[in-house]
Amino acid sequence: MPAKWDQYAEVVEHIFRVAPEAKPTRSDFLDICYANDISDDVIDGFDSLREGVMFNNPDEVKVALEANGQIA
């Protein structure tokens, strides 16, 4: 089931805040989710992203999640 952007943003913004030069991928988001007991809906949303695609900022992640129908 799709999740609200603010649930994704918690994970996405954390990565860019801690490492502004980061180019996170699907795996990076999932690793944070599993380590922090994030909801299954958010995990499913990140899991819908294509592996290997690097994101340059939170907006790119949001666009990709929206394109996959993962934002409520």
C-alpha positions in Angstrom: 0.0 0.0 0.0 1.4 3.5 -0.8 2.7 5.6 2.1 2.7 9.3 2.6 5.8 11.2 1.4 6.6 12.3 5.0 7.3 8.7 5.9 9.7 8.3 3.0 11.2 11.8 3.6 12.4 10.7 7.1 14.7 8.1 5.5 15.6 10.1 2.3 16.4 13.4 4.1 18.5 11.6 6.7 20.8 10.2 4.0 21.3 13.6 2.4 21.7 15.4 5.8 24.3 13.0 7.0 26.2 12.7 3.7 25.2 15.6 1.4 27.6 14.2 -1.3 25.8 10.8 -1.3 24.2 9.3 -4.3 22.0 6.8 -2.6 20.4 3.8 -4.3 17.4 1.6 -3.6 19.7 -0.6 -1.4 20.8 2.3 0.7 17.2 3.3 1.5 16.3 -0.3 2.3 19.3 -0.8 4.6 18.1 2.2 6.7 14.6 1.0 6.8 15.6 -2.5 8.0 18.0 -1.1 10.6 15.3 1.2 12.0 12.1 -0.9 11.9 10.5 1.4 9.3 6.9 0.4 8.1 6.4 -2.3 5.5 4.6 0.2 3.3 7.7 2.4 3.1 9.9 -0.6 2.5 7.7 -1.8 -0.3 7.9 1.7 -1.8 11.6 1.8 -1.8 11.7 -1.7 -3.0 9.8 -0.6 -6.1 12.8 1.6 -7.2 15.1 0.3 -9.9 18.3 -1.1 -8.5 21.5 0.8 -9.6 19.7 4.2 -10.1 21.5 6.8 -8.1 19.6 9.8 -6.7 21.0 13.2 -6.4 18.5 14.8 -4.1 15.2 14.1 -2.2 13.1 15.5 -5.1 14.4 12.9 -7.5 13.5 10.1 -5.0 10.0 11.6 -4.6 9.5 11.8 -8.4 10.5 8.1 -8.8 8.2 7.0 -6.0 5.3 8.9 -7.5 6.0 7.4 -10.9 5.8 4.0 -9.3 2.5 4.8 -7.6 4.0 4.5 -4.1 3.0 7.9 -2.6 -0.4 8.2 -1.0 
